[in-house]
Amino acid sequence: MALLSDELQFTRPQILTLSAGLLQLAFGWFDVFGLDPDYHVIQLGVGVLGVVMAWRHDLARMYGLLLLISFGMLAFSLDDVTTESFLEVRTALIGLVITLARPGKAAPK
């Protein structure tokens, strides 16, 4: 596992999960894309889930799978191209990156 500090160890999937969760929180809190207010609630929920699940490596991988499967299914079920569908594809790709990211090399002792 890659060391971030002497006390706290974070792997790449955990860092990606934390950053994805914080970005989802920011996009949900601020009306950046002019989305439906219901979609903001979804983004806030996904962001909080990402921040909470980033503290353990296995939960971070599960978060990536959750994003990939849930938002991937939503993206394939839509017929038209909207801002929401673009964000769903983007979120599914973030989930794929989190799921496939290598944890990193072990830190020297």
Secondary structure, 3 states (H helix, E strand, C coil): CCECCCCCECCHHHHHHHHHHHHHHHHHHCCCCCCCHHHHHHHHHHHHHHHHHCCCHHHHHHHHHHHHHHHHHHHHHCCCCCHHHHHHHHHHHHHHHHHHCCCCCCCCC
